[in-house]
């Protein structure tokens, strides 16, 4: 079922502001999972989130997010709560704790 969804949905269905700095023609659902999850969690709108959830599902999104080197606090807590994944499982949480920001934006 997920493969059929990936075939019918295009990267062009996502908001254009998410990929202003990269070549969209080189992005796909299979090879660009880290980029897609990070950009949509941090900068996506509800439509983008619903599309990501349809393609990957909550469990896979959380699994991908655990590999991200950095993710803002709001996005990190959001994906942690909705997936039930402890913050300590996220790589960006571990890295953030060892390298504190001196200026918190």
MIMARLO-333825 format. One record per atom (N, C-alpha, C): atom name; chain; residue in three letters; z, y, x. Coordinates in steps of 0.001 Angstrom, whole numbers, plus 500000, padded with zeros to 6 digits. Layout:
N
<atom a="CA" c="A" r="ALA" up="Z" north="Y" east="X"/>
...
//
This chain:
105
<atom a="N" c="A" r="UNK" up="500000" north="498806" east="500818"/>
<atom a="CA" c="A" r="UNK" up="500000" north="500000" east="500000"/>
<atom a="C" c="A" r="UNK" up="500000" north="501266" east="500866"/>
<atom a="N" c="A" r="UNK" up="500856" north="501303" east="501889"/>
<atom a="CA" c="A" r="UNK" up="500942" north="502487" east="502746"/>
<atom a="C" c="A" r="UNK" up="499621" north="502746" east="503472"/>
<atom a="N" c="A" r="UNK" up="498914" north="501683" east="503888"/>
<atom a="CA" c="A" r="UNK" up="497636" north="501869" east="504570"/>
<atom a="C" c="A" r="UNK" up="496612" north="502519" east="503660"/>
<atom a="N" c="A" r="UNK" up="496592" north="502141" east="502379"/>
<atom a="CA" c="A" r="UNK" up="495663" north="502768" east="501437"/>
<atom a="C" c="A" r="UNK" up="495992" north="504237" east="501248"/>
<atom a="N" c="A" r="UNK" up="497276" north="504553" east="501220"/>
<atom a="CA" c="A" r="UNK" up="497689" north="505950" east="501079"/>
<atom a="C" c="A" r="UNK" up="497234" north="506743" east="502295"/>
<atom a="N" c="A" r="UNK" up="497409" north="506186" east="503489"/>
<atom a="CA" c="A" r="UNK" up="496996" north="506876" east="504715"/>
<atom a="C" c="A" r="UNK" up="495492" north="507124" east="504734"/>
<atom a="N" c="A" r="UNK" up="494739" north="506187" east="504172"/>
<atom a="CA" c="A" r="UNK" up="493286" north="506338" east="504153"/>
<atom a="C" c="A" r="UNK" up="492852" north="507430" east="503189"/>
<atom a="N" c="A" r="UNK" up="493565" north="507595" east="502076"/>
<atom a="CA" c="A" r="UNK" up="493156" north="508576" east="501075"/>
<atom a="C" c="A" r="UNK" up="493675" north="509971" east="501370"/>
<atom a="N" c="A" r="UNK" up="494802" north="510073" east="502067"/>
<atom a="CA" c="A" r="UNK" up="495369" north="511380" east="502390"/>
<atom a="C" c="A" r="UNK" up="494907" north="511819" east="503771"/>
<atom a="N" c="A" r="UNK" up="494601" north="513080" east="503873"/>
<atom a="CA" c="A" r="UNK" up="494095" north="513636" east="505123"/>
<atom a="C" c="A" r="UNK" up="495110" north="514616" east="505706"/>
<atom a="N" c="A" r="UNK" up="495012" north="514847" east="506980"/>
<atom a="CA" c="A" r="UNK" up="495842" north="515862" east="507631"/>
<atom a="C" c="A" r="UNK" up="495528" north="517230" east="507039"/>
<atom a="N" c="A" r="UNK" up="494319" north="517408" east="506543"/>
<atom a="CA" c="A" r="UNK" up="493926" north="518675" east="505924"/>
<atom a="C" c="A" r="UNK" up="494682" north="518949" east="504628"/>
<atom a="N" c="A" r="UNK" up="495343" north="517939" east="504063"/>
<atom a="CA" c="A" r="UNK" up="496142" north="518133" east="502855"/>
<atom a="C" c="A" r="UNK" up="497463" north="518843" east="503163"/>
<atom a="N" c="A" r="UNK" up="497848" north="518896" east="504435"/>
<atom a="CA" c="A" r="UNK" up="499077" north="519567" east="504852"/>
<atom a="C" c="A" r="UNK" up="498832" north="521061" east="505026"/>
<atom a="N" c="A" r="UNK" up="499897" north="521843" east="505036"/>
<atom a="CA" c="A" r="UNK" up="499792" north="523299" east="505218"/>
<atom a="C" c="A" r="UNK" up="499159" north="523636" east="506565"/>
<atom a="N" c="A" r="UNK" up="498323" north="524657" east="506565"/>
<atom a="CA" c="A" r="UNK" up="497598" north="525024" east="507783"/>
<atom a="C" c="A" r="UNK" up="498509" north="525626" east="508843"/>
<atom a="N" c="A" r="UNK" up="499620" north="526253" east="508435"/>
<atom a="CA" c="A" r="UNK" up="500498" north="526904" east="509416"/>
<atom a="C" c="A" r="UNK" up="501226" north="525891" east="510314"/>
<atom a="N" c="A" r="UNK" up="501243" north="524633" east="509948"/>
<atom a="CA" c="A" r="UNK" up="501945" north="523618" east="510736"/>
<atom a="C" c="A" r="UNK" up="501255" north="523315" east="512061"/>
<atom a="N" c="A" r="UNK" up="499950" north="523473" east="512103"/>
<atom a="CA" c="A" r="UNK" up="499181" north="523046" east="513278"/>
<atom a="C" c="A" r="UNK" up="498286" north="524156" east="513805"/>
<atom a="N" c="A" r="UNK" up="498800" north="525365" east="513845"/>
<atom a="CA" c="A" r="UNK" up="498007" north="526499" east="514309"/>
<atom a="C" c="A" r="UNK" up="497707" north="526417" east="515805"/>
<atom a="N" c="A" r="UNK" up="498524" north="525673" east="516551"/>
<atom a="CA" c="A" r="UNK" up="498384" north="525655" east="518001"/>
<atom a="C" c="A" r="UNK" up="497749" north="524383" east="518552"/>
<atom a="N" c="A" r="UNK" up="497346" north="523466" east="517688"/>
<atom a="CA" c="A" r="UNK" up="496739" north="522211" east="518134"/>
<atom a="C" c="A" r="UNK" up="495424" north="521975" east="517405"/>
<atom a="N" c="A" r="UNK" up="494616" north="521119" east="517972"/>
<atom a="CA" c="A" r="UNK" up="493341" north="520752" east="517356"/>
<atom a="C" c="A" r="UNK" up="493606" north="519732" east="516249"/>
<atom a="N" c="A" r="UNK" up="493452" north="520146" east="514995"/>
<atom a="CA" c="A" r="UNK" up="493768" north="519276" east="513853"/>
<atom a="C" c="A" r="UNK" up="492895" north="518025" east="513809"/>
<atom a="N" c="A" r="UNK" up="491723" north="518085" east="514394"/>
<atom a="CA" c="A" r="UNK" up="490836" north="516919" east="514346"/>
<atom a="C" c="A" r="UNK" up="491365" north="515762" east="515195"/>
<atom a="N" c="A" r="UNK" up="492290" north="516054" east="516112"/>
<atom a="CA" c="A" r="UNK" up="492853" north="515000" east="516957"/>
<atom a="C" c="A" r="UNK" up="494159" north="514428" east="516408"/>
<atom a="N" c="A" r="UNK" up="494622" north="514955" east="515291"/>
<atom a="CA" c="A" r="UNK" up="495867" north="514489" east="514688"/>
<atom a="C" c="A" r="UNK" up="495554" north="513441" east="513626"/>
<atom a="N" c="A" r="UNK" up="496292" north="512325" east="513660"/>
<atom a="CA" c="A" r="UNK" up="496147" north="511330" east="512596"/>
<atom a="C" c="A" r="UNK" up="497511" north="510739" east="512288"/>
<atom a="N" c="A" r="UNK" up="497604" north="510034" east="511169"/>
<atom a="CA" c="A" r="UNK" up="498879" north="509506" east="510676"/>
<atom a="C" c="A" r="UNK" up="499483" north="508448" east="511592"/>
<atom a="N" c="A" r="UNK" up="498663" north="507702" east="512323"/>
<atom a="CA" c="A" r="UNK" up="499185" north="506617" east="513156"/>
<atom a="C" c="A" r="UNK" up="499642" north="507089" east="514533"/>
<atom a="N" c="A" r="UNK" up="498853" north="507937" east="515177"/>
<atom a="CA" c="A" r="UNK" up="499121" north="508299" east="516574"/>
<atom a="C" c="A" r="UNK" up="499911" north="509589" east="516748"/>
<atom a="N" c="A" r="UNK" up="500108" north="510335" east="515691"/>
<atom a="CA" c="A" r="UNK" up="500763" north="511641" east="515801"/>
<atom a="C" c="A" r="UNK" up="502053" north="511706" east="514996"/>
<atom a="N" c="A" r="UNK" up="502734" north="510581" east="514874"/>
<atom a="CA" c="A" r="UNK" up="503927" north="510510" east="514028"/>
<atom a="C" c="A" r="UNK" up="505011" north="511496" east="514458"/>
<atom a="N" c="A" r="UNK" up="505293" north="511573" east="515747"/>
<atom a="CA" c="A" r="UNK" up="506350" north="512471" east="516231"/>
<atom a="C" c="A" r="UNK" up="506023" north="513927" east="515903"/>
<atom a="N" c="A" r="UNK" up="504799" north="514336" east="516172"/>
<atom a="CA" c="A" r="UNK" up="504381" north="515705" east="515893"/>
<atom a="C" c="A" r="UNK" up="504461" north="516005" east="514399"/>
<atom a="N" c="A" r="UNK" up="503930" north="515112" east="513583"/>
<atom a="CA" c="A" r="UNK" up="503923" north="515328" east="512143"/>
<atom a="C" c="A" r="UNK" up="505336" north="515436" east="511574"/>
<atom a="N" c="A" r="UNK" up="506211" north="514521" east="511955"/>
<atom a="CA" c="A" r="UNK" up="507576" north="514527" east="511419"/>
<atom a="C" c="A" r="UNK" up="508315" north="515787" east="511858"/>
<atom a="N" c="A" r="UNK" up="508218" north="516140" east="513136"/>
<atom a="CA" c="A" r="UNK" up="508935" north="517327" east="513606"/>
<atom a="C" c="A" r="UNK" up="508433" north="518596" east="512933"/>
<atom a="N" c="A" r="UNK" up="507125" north="518773" east="512886"/>
<atom a="CA" c="A" r="UNK" up="506578" north="520001" east="512297"/>
<atom a="C" c="A" r="UNK" up="506909" north="520108" east="510807"/>
<atom a="N" c="A" r="UNK" up="506797" north="519000" east="510094"/>
<atom a="CA" c="A" r="UNK" up="507059" north="519060" east="508647"/>
<atom a="C" c="A" r="UNK" up="508545" north="519250" east="508372"/>
<atom a="N" c="A" r="UNK" up="509420" north="518592" east="509120"/>
<atom a="CA" c="A" r="UNK" up="510856" north="518792" east="508908"/>
<atom a="C" c="A" r="UNK" up="511259" north="520237" east="509204"/>
<atom a="N" c="A" r="UNK" up="510738" north="520809" east="510264"/>
<atom a="CA" c="A" r="UNK" up="511160" north="522152" east="510656"/>
<atom a="C" c="A" r="UNK" up="510419" north="523274" east="509929"/>
<atom a="N" c="A" r="UNK" up="509134" north="523110" east="509676"/>
<atom a="CA" c="A" r="UNK" up="508331" north="524229" east="509169"/>
<atom a="C" c="A" r="UNK" up="507571" north="523937" east="507871"/>
<atom a="N" c="A" r="UNK" up="507656" north="522716" east="507384"/>
<atom a="CA" c="A" r="UNK" up="506888" north="522347" east="506212"/>
<atom a="C" c="A" r="UNK" up="507467" north="522883" east="504918"/>
<atom a="N" c="A" r="UNK" up="506616" north="522955" east="503917"/>
<atom a="CA" c="A" r="UNK" up="507064" north="523320" east="502575"/>
<atom a="C" c="A" r="UNK" up="507227" north="522035" east="501772"/>
<atom a="N" c="A" r="UNK" up="507682" north="522164" east="500547"/>
<atom a="CA" c="A" r="UNK" up="507976" north="520984" east="499729"/>
<atom a="C" c="A" r="UNK" up="506762" north="520066" east="499595"/>
<atom a="N" c="A" r="UNK" up="505586" north="520630" east="499428"/>
<atom a="CA" c="A" r="UNK" up="504364" north="519826" east="499305"/>
<atom a="C" c="A" r="UNK" up="504154" north="518958" east="500546"/>
<atom a="N" c="A" r="UNK" up="504398" north="519530" east="501723"/>
<atom a="CA" c="A" r="UNK" up="504247" north="518789" east="502972"/>
<atom a="C" c="A" r="UNK" up="505276" north="517660" east="503058"/>
<atom a="N" c="A" r="UNK" up="506520" north="517957" east="502671"/>
<atom a="CA" c="A" r="UNK" up="507581" north="516957" east="502704"/>
<atom a="C" c="A" r="UNK" up="507248" north="515794" east="501771"/>
<atom a="N" c="A" r="UNK" up="506781" north="516091" east="500565"/>
<atom a="CA" c="A" r="UNK" up="506438" north="515042" east="499604"/>
<atom a="C" c="A" r="UNK" up="505303" north="514162" east="500135"/>
<atom a="N" c="A" r="UNK" up="504335" north="514773" east="500775"/>
<atom a="CA" c="A" r="UNK" up="503219" north="514034" east="501354"/>
<atom a="C" c="A" r="UNK" up="503689" north="513127" east="502493"/>
<atom a="N" c="A" r="UNK" up="504542" north="513659" east="503365"/>
<atom a="CA" c="A" r="UNK" up="505092" north="512866" east="504469"/>
<atom a="C" c="A" r="UNK" up="505908" north="511687" east="503938"/>
<atom a="N" c="A" r="UNK" up="506710" north="511940" east="502930"/>
<atom a="CA" c="A" r="UNK" up="507536" north="510899" east="502325"/>
<atom a="C" c="A" r="UNK" up="506666" north="509823" east="501671"/>
<atom a="N" c="A" r="UNK" up="505562" north="510213" east="501089"/>
<atom a="CA" c="A" r="UNK" up="504637" north="509259" east="500485"/>
<atom a="C" c="A" r="UNK" up="503985" north="508370" east="501534"/>
<atom a="N" c="A" r="UNK" up="503590" north="508967" east="502642"/>
<atom a="CA" c="A" r="UNK" up="502885" north="508225" east="503690"/>
<atom a="C" c="A" r="UNK" up="503828" north="507304" east="504458"/>
<atom a="N" c="A" r="UNK" up="504986" north="507809" east="504885"/>
<atom a="CA" c="A" r="UNK" up="505870" north="507041" east="505759"/>
<atom a="C" c="A" r="UNK" up="507085" north="506424" east="505060"/>
<atom a="N" c="A" r="UNK" up="507649" north="507104" east="504089"/>
<atom a="CA" c="A" r="UNK" up="508903" north="506654" east="503483"/>
<atom a="C" c="A" r="UNK" up="510084" north="507205" east="504273"/>
<atom a="N" c="A" r="UNK" up="511232" north="507322" east="503626"/>
<atom a="CA" c="A" r="UNK" up="512421" north="507926" east="504234"/>
<atom a="C" c="A" r="UNK" up="512879" north="507163" east="505471"/>
<atom a="N" c="A" r="UNK" up="512900" north="505835" east="505393"/>
<atom a="CA" c="A" r="UNK" up="513405" north="505037" east="506521"/>
<atom a="C" c="A" r="UNK" up="512577" north="505250" east="507783"/>
<atom a="N" c="A" r="UNK" up="511248" north="505256" east="507629"/>
<atom a="CA" c="A" r="UNK" up="510385" north="505435" east="508792"/>
<atom a="C" c="A" r="UNK" up="510469" north="506861" east="509328"/>
<atom a="N" c="A" r="UNK" up="510593" north="507839" east="508448"/>
<atom a="CA" c="A" r="UNK" up="510746" north="509226" east="508888"/>
<atom a="C" c="A" r="UNK" up="512016" north="509359" east="509724"/>
<atom a="N" c="A" r="UNK" up="513105" north="508763" east="509253"/>
<atom a="CA" c="A" r="UNK" up="514371" north="508816" east="509995"/>
<atom a="C" c="A" r="UNK" up="514247" north="508106" east="511333"/>
<atom a="N" c="A" r="UNK" up="513568" north="506968" east="511360"/>
<atom a="CA" c="A" r="UNK" up="513384" north="506219" east="512607"/>
<atom a="C" c="A" r="UNK" up="512585" north="507049" east="513615"/>
<atom a="N" c="A" r="UNK" up="511546" north="507716" east="513142"/>
<atom a="CA" c="A" r="UNK" up="510737" north="508573" east="514011"/>
<atom a="C" c="A" r="UNK" up="511575" north="509759" east="514488"/>
<atom a="N" c="A" r="UNK" up="512345" north="510353" east="513581"/>
<atom a="CA" c="A" r="UNK" up="513162" north="511526" east="513927"/>
<atom a="C" c="A" r="UNK" up="514230" north="511196" east="514968"/>
<atom a="N" c="A" r="UNK" up="514688" north="509953" east="515010"/>
<atom a="CA" c="A" r="UNK" up="515694" north="509590" east="516017"/>
<atom a="C" c="A" r="UNK" up="515132" north="509675" east="517433"/>
<atom a="N" c="A" r="UNK" up="513814" north="509667" east="517571"/>
<atom a="CA" c="A" r="UNK" up="513174" north="509722" east="518887"/>
<atom a="C" c="A" r="UNK" up="512870" north="511147" east="519354"/>
<atom a="N" c="A" r="UNK" up="512996" north="512125" east="518472"/>
<atom a="CA" c="A" r="UNK" up="512627" north="513500" east="518814"/>
<atom a="C" c="A" r="UNK" up="513596" north="514100" east="519824"/>
<atom a="N" c="A" r="UNK" up="513056" north="514823" east="520789"/>
<atom a="CA" c="A" r="UNK" up="513890" north="515458" east="521820"/>
<atom a="C" c="A" r="UNK" up="514608" north="516691" east="521298"/>
<atom a="N" c="A" r="UNK" up="513995" north="517414" east="520369"/>
<atom a="CA" c="A" r="UNK" up="514672" north="518558" east="519786"/>
<atom a="C" c="A" r="UNK" up="514265" north="518740" east="518329"/>
<atom a="N" c="A" r="UNK" up="515243" north="519153" east="517561"/>
<atom a="CA" c="A" r="UNK" up="515078" north="519361" east="516124"/>
<atom a="C" c="A" r="UNK" up="516155" north="520360" east="515730"/>
<atom a="N" c="A" r="UNK" up="515799" north="521340" east="514913"/>
<atom a="CA" c="A" r="UNK" up="516812" north="522330" east="514562"/>
<atom a="C" c="A" r="UNK" up="517940" north="521699" east="513736"/>
<atom a="N" c="A" r="UNK" up="519082" north="522368" east="513721"/>
<atom a="CA" c="A" r="UNK" up="520286" north="521815" east="513083"/>
<atom a="C" c="A" r="UNK" up="520097" north="521509" east="511602"/>
<atom a="N" c="A" r="UNK" up="519406" north="522373" east="510888"/>
<atom a="CA" c="A" r="UNK" up="519213" north="522168" east="509448"/>
<atom a="C" c="A" r="UNK" up="518375" north="520924" east="509198"/>
<atom a="N" c="A" r="UNK" up="517273" north="520792" east="509914"/>
<atom a="CA" c="A" r="UNK" up="516405" north="519624" east="509744"/>
<atom a="C" c="A" r="UNK" up="517111" north="518340" east="510158"/>
<atom a="N" c="A" r="UNK" up="517863" north="518408" east="511235"/>
<atom a="CA" c="A" r="UNK" up="518601" north="517246" east="511718"/>
<atom a="C" c="A" r="UNK" up="519618" north="516773" east="510682"/>
<atom a="N" c="A" r="UNK" up="520395" north="517691" east="510150"/>
<atom a="CA" c="A" r="UNK" up="521388" north="517320" east="509142"/>
<atom a="C" c="A" r="UNK" up="520742" north="516849" east="507848"/>
<atom a="N" c="A" r="UNK" up="519621" north="517448" east="507479"/>
<atom a="CA" c="A" r="UNK" up="518901" north="517036" east="506268"/>
<atom a="C" c="A" r="UNK" up="518453" north="515581" east="506364"/>
<atom a="N" c="A" r="UNK" up="517752" north="515235" east="507433"/>
<atom a="CA" c="A" r="UNK" up="517229" north="513873" east="507556"/>
<atom a="C" c="A" r="UNK" up="518366" north="512879" east="507761"/>
<atom a="N" c="A" r="UNK" up="519428" north="513295" east="508410"/>
<atom a="CA" c="A" r="UNK" up="520589" north="512424" east="508588"/>
<atom a="C" c="A" r="UNK" up="521226" north="512091" east="507242"/>
<atom a="N" c="A" r="UNK" up="521406" north="513093" east="506397"/>
<atom a="CA" c="A" r="UNK" up="522063" north="512882" east="505104"/>
<atom a="C" c="A" r="UNK" up="521208" north="512069" east="504141"/>
<atom a="N" c="A" r="UNK" up="519924" north="512396" east="504024"/>
<atom a="CA" c="A" r="UNK" up="519115" north="511686" east="503025"/>
<atom a="C" c="A" r="UNK" up="518781" north="510261" east="503439"/>
<atom a="N" c="A" r="UNK" up="518828" north="510000" east="504747"/>
<atom a="CA" c="A" r="UNK" up="518517" north="508642" east="505204"/>
<atom a="C" c="A" r="UNK" up="519783" north="507808" east="505431"/>
<atom a="N" c="A" r="UNK" up="520933" north="508479" east="505514"/>
<atom a="CA" c="A" r="UNK" up="522163" north="507762" east="505794"/>
<atom a="C" c="A" r="UNK" up="522300" north="507365" east="507257"/>
<atom a="N" c="A" r="UNK" up="521540" north="508003" east="508117"/>
<atom a="CA" c="A" r="UNK" up="521575" north="507718" east="509553"/>
<atom a="C" c="A" r="UNK" up="522607" north="508632" east="510216"/>
<atom a="N" c="A" r="UNK" up="523561" north="508088" east="510947"/>
<atom a="CA" c="A" r="UNK" up="524560" north="508934" east="511622"/>
<atom a="C" c="A" r="UNK" up="523909" north="509863" east="512643"/>
<atom a="N" c="A" r="UNK" up="524462" north="511049" east="512783"/>
<atom a="CA" c="A" r="UNK" up="523924" north="512032" east="513733"/>
<atom a="C" c="A" r="UNK" up="523853" north="511486" east="515154"/>
<atom a="N" c="A" r="UNK" up="524790" north="510643" east="515506"/>
<atom a="CA" c="A" r="UNK" up="524848" north="510106" east="516869"/>
<atom a="C" c="A" r="UNK" up="523639" north="509247" east="517222"/>
<atom a="N" c="A" r="UNK" up="522896" north="508791" east="516226"/>
<atom a="CA" c="A" r="UNK" up="521703" north="507963" east="516469"/>
<atom a="C" c="A" r="UNK" up="520495" north="508806" east="516884"/>
<atom a="N" c="A" r="UNK" up="520550" north="510108" east="516653"/>
<atom a="CA" c="A" r="UNK" up="519422" north="510982" east="516936"/>
<atom a="C" c="A" r="UNK" up="519456" north="511458" east="518385"/>
<atom a="N" c="A" r="UNK" up="518354" north="511294" east="519065"/>
<atom a="CA" c="A" r="UNK" up="518240" north="511701" east="520468"/>
<atom a="C" c="A" r="UNK" up="518488" north="513199" east="520629"/>
<atom a="N" c="A" r="UNK" up="517961" north="513993" east="519711"/>
<atom a="CA" c="A" r="UNK" up="518122" north="515442" east="519820"/>
<atom a="C" c="A" r="UNK" up="519584" north="515859" east="519651"/>
<atom a="N" c="A" r="UNK" up="520357" north="515104" east="518906"/>
<atom a="CA" c="A" r="UNK" up="521786" north="515398" east="518756"/>
<atom a="C" c="A" r="UNK" up="522524" north="515121" east="520055"/>
<atom a="N" c="A" r="UNK" up="522195" north="514014" east="520686"/>
<atom a="CA" c="A" r="UNK" up="522838" north="513671" east="521958"/>
<atom a="C" c="A" r="UNK" up="522485" north="514686" east="523042"/>
<atom a="N" c="A" r="UNK" up="521220" north="515071" east="523117"/>
<atom a="CA" c="A" r="UNK" up="520787" north="516038" east="524127"/>
<atom a="C" c="A" r="UNK" up="521395" north="517411" east="523883"/>
<atom a="N" c="A" r="UNK" up="521497" north="517800" east="522630"/>
<atom a="CA" c="A" r="UNK" up="522050" north="519105" east="522294"/>
<atom a="C" c="A" r="UNK" up="523516" north="519184" east="522702"/>
<atom a="N" c="A" r="UNK" up="524230" north="518106" east="522505"/>
<atom a="CA" c="A" r="UNK" up="525649" north="518092" east="522856"/>
<atom a="C" c="A" r="UNK" up="525847" north="518195" east="524365"/>
<atom a="N" c="A" r="UNK" up="524927" north="517649" east="525164"/>
<atom a="CA" c="A" r="UNK" up="525115" north="517733" east="526596"/>
<atom a="C" c="A" r="UNK" up="524588" north="519034" east="527194"/>
<atom a="N" c="A" r="UNK" up="523762" north="519748" east="526459"/>
<atom a="CA" c="A" r="UNK" up="523210" north="521024" east="526916"/>
<atom a="C" c="A" r="UNK" up="523418" north="522077" east="525830"/>
<atom a="N" c="A" r="UNK" up="524608" north="522667" east="525737"/>
<atom a="CA" c="A" r="UNK" up="524864" north="523626" east="524659"/>
<atom a="C" c="A" r="UNK" up="524069" north="524904" east="524845"/>
<atom a="N" c="A" r="UNK" up="523684" north="525510" east="523730"/>
<atom a="CA" c="A" r="UNK" up="523031" north="526812" east="523764"/>
<atom a="C" c="A" r="UNK" up="524097" north="527892" east="523915"/>
<atom a="N" c="A" r="UNK" up="523817" north="528890" east="524711"/>
<atom a="CA" c="A" r="UNK" up="524760" north="529981" east="524858"/>
<atom a="C" c="A" r="UNK" up="524546" north="531038" east="523786"/>
<atom a="N" c="A" r="UNK" up="523324" north="531109" east="523302"/>
<atom a="CA" c="A" r="UNK" up="523029" north="532009" east="522212"/>
<atom a="C" c="A" r="UNK" up="522511" north="531153" east="521068"/>
<atom a="N" c="A" r="UNK" up="523246" north="531104" east="519976"/>
<atom a="CA" c="A" r="UNK" up="522851" north="530284" east="518829"/>
<atom a="C" c="A" r="UNK" up="522124" north="531174" east="517828"/>
<atom a="N" c="A" r="UNK" up="520872" north="530901" east="517615"/>
<atom a="CA" c="A" r="UNK" up="520054" north="531723" east="516721"/>
<atom a="C" c="A" r="UNK" up="520291" north="531357" east="515299"/>
//
